[in-house]
Amino acid sequence: MNHIVTVQDAVTAFAPWLEPTDAELDAIDTEMPVISAQVELLDAQIMTLARTPNDLDTQRIRRACRQVLAARRELTNLSAPTVMPEVGA
C-alpha cells in the first residue's frame, strides 16, 4: 500500500521568506512585556477553571490584570507621538 503524502511542508519549511524580518523581530521584542503579562493573566485564569477561586486566586488575577493594563499603557506611550507644548505663545 502506498501512502500519499504532501511534500509541500518539507519543501517550503526552510524557505527564506518564512523567517521573520528584523523589523518583525523588533516589533515582537517591543511587545514582549504585554505578551508576558497576558500569558501570566491567562495562567492565573486557567488555574481557577477546575476549582472555585479563593482569595489568593482572586488577588493573583487582579494583579495580572493590572500588569496587563500597565504593559499596554507603556506600549501605547512608546508608540504615541510626543507633542511639545508651545511656550510663551
Secondary structure, 3 states (H helix, E strand, C coil): CCCCCCCHHHHHCCCHHHCCCHHHHHHHHHHHHHHHHHHHHHHHHHHCCCCCCCHHHHHHHHHHHHHHHHHHHHHHHHHCCCCCCCCCC
